[in-house]
Amino acid sequence: MNSFKDILKYLSVNDCKLGKIISLINPQKKSNNADNFTSLVKIIIGQQLSCAAAKTIVNRLKKNS
C-alpha cells in the first residue's frame, strides 16, 4: 500500500496542474477514528444536507426575483 505522501508525489509528477494545486494547498492526511460504515453514513448525510441547503437557497432566490 502506498503512503499518502507517495500518492501526492505521483499525482504531482503525472499532472502538472494538479501538482501546482497540491503544492499550493499542502493537503494533509486526515486521521480516521471512526469505522468505515460510520464515515460513509456521515458523508451521505453531509451530502444530503448540502443538497437540501442549496435547493433552499435557489428557491429563495427565485422567490425574491
Secondary structure, DSSP 8 states (H G I E B T S, - for coil): ---HHHHHHHHHHH-HHHHHHHHHH--------S-HHHHHHHHHHHHHHHHHHHHHHHHHHHHH-
